[in-house]
Amino acid sequence: MGEQIIKLHHLRPAEGSKKKAVRVGRGESGRRGKTAGRGTKGQKARSNTRLGFEGGQMPMARRIPKMKGFRNPFRVTYNVVNLDVLAQFPAGSEVTPDTLKERGLVHHKGLVKVLGNGDLDHALDVRADAFSKSAAAKIRAAGGTAEVVGGDVNEAAAPPAAASPTEEAAPVETADAADDETTGDS
């Protein structure tokens, strides 16, 4: 009988960790009766003040200027690069957000968007997080490629897709025609 099994009813808080709360305001004869240790009168002797009350000085909710609108937490900001900046890259080179950051052309944080200001006279393979329509068109006109990082082609950067003449629309069957076939009425 060397080991004793500990059960839930054996558990107790550590000695001195639990202390009984002092019951104030319970009769005038005790030490903390009547005013309950709060002294005589005044705001500190009363019950709590309202939320945001700062003792009569102008509260923070009224001190701070009220600006119109709000700050969108989901806003996406881009580091922009124009085509005239990309023109300094040699012909046939691959331009990525990392190469732009290495050369100090964009900030190290954030996404990169290519805008169409300026002209491009040689082909470049450009990869970025977004392209404007004019930038994508000018890069493709110069013989280069505009690829959105992440694989998905941005709608703004993609050339307009023409409908192929081989794809014809399937005939649409109306509800009245379907009812005529099932009932046999002509």
N, C-alpha and C positions, 0 to 999 in steps of 0.2 A: 504494500500500500504506500508506495513512494510518491506516485504522481496523483495529483488531485485535479479533477476535471473542472474547468471554469465554465460556469453557465451565465446566462444573461442577468440573473438576479444577483450575481456576485459583483457585477460591475458597478463602481461608484466613481463620482468625480473626484479629482485630486483634492487633498486636504487644503482648505482655504481658498479654493477656486470659486466656490459659490458663496455669496454673501447675501443675507436677507436685505431687501430694500428698506430704507428708513421711511416709516409712515409718518408724514408730516400733517399738521393741521388737524389733529385728533384730540381736541380739548385744550383748555387754557392752562391747565396745571402742568403739563409736560413742557420740556425744553423747546420743542418745535411746534407748539400749539399756536393758536390765534393767527399770527402773520406767517407762520410756517417758515421762518428763517429768511423771509424776503424783506425785512425792514418795514418801514412805515410809508405808505402811499407811493406815488410816483409810477412812472411807466413800467419800471422793472418789477413792481409789486403786482401789476395786473397780469392778465393772461396774454398769450402771444399776440404780436402785431401781425398785420396782414402780410402776405407774401410780397416781397420786393420793397417793403418799407425800409427806409434808410434813416430813420430818426428825424425826418423833416427836411433833409437836404434833397435836392433834385434827384430823383431816383434814376438809375442807369437806363431804364426803359424809356425815359423821357429825355435824358441827356444826349444819347447817341442819335446822330442824324438819320432820318428815314430816307433811304434811297429807293427809287422806284425800280420795279422789276425784281429779278432774282438771278442767281448764278446757277446755270444748268450744270449739275454734276456729271452729266453724261456727254458733255460737249467734246467733240473730237477736234483737236487743233493740229495743223500740219506745219512743218517747216517747208516753205515754198522755194522752189528752184525754177528759174526761167530758162528757156531754150538758149538764150545768149550766153548763159553760164555753162551749159552743156556743150556749147560749140568749141570750148577750149580743150575738150578731150580729143585725142587722136581718132582718126577714122577707123571704124571697125571695133573699137574698144567697148568693153562691157561696163556700163555705169549702174552701180547699185547704191542703195542707201549707205552701205559701209564705206564705199570708195568716196562718196560725197563727204561723209563724216571725217575720214582720214585726211582729206584735203582742206578741211575746215570750212566747207561751203555751206553746211547746215549744222544745227546744234546737235549735240550727242544724244539728247532725249527727244522723243516724239517721232511721229510719222513724217514721211516725205511725200510731197505732192509736186508734180511737174506742171508748170503753167506755160502757156504758149507765147510769152513775150519774147520777141527776137526771132531770128531765122537760124535754121540748121541746114548747112550745105553738104554734109557728109553723113554716111550711115553710122548709127550707133545702136547698140543693143541696150536699151534703157529698162531698168527694173525699178519700180517705185511703189509706194503704197496707194497712190492715186494719180490720175492724169486728168487734165482738162481736155475737152473735146478738141480744141484747137491744137494743143500740144501733141496729142496722139496722132492727129491728122498730119501735122508737119513732120513728125518723126517718121511716119510711114511713107510720106511723100519723098523724104530724103533717102529712102531705101532701108531704114532701120526698123527695129521692132520696139514696141511699147508693151511691156509685160507687167501686170500687176503682181506684186509680191504676194504669195499665198496661193497662187495657181488660178483663182477665179478671175475672169476678165471683168474689169469694171465696165458698167454699161456706158459710162461717159467716154471711155477710151476705146471701146469696141467699134469697129466700122459697122455701118448700118447693114443689117442682114436683109438681102432681097429674097422675096418669095420665089421658090423654084417653080417653073411652069409644069414640071412633072407631077407635083403634088396637087391633086384635085380634091375638092371638098366632097365628102360622102353625101349622098342624098338624104335629106332630113325627112323622116316620116312623121306625119301629123297624127294626132290622137283620133281624128275622125276617120282617117284612112285605116287605122288599125282596128277600129270598131267595125267598119264595113267588112273587113276580111274575116273577122271572127264570127259575125252573125250571119254572113252569107248574103246580106242585102246589097243590091247594086243600084 
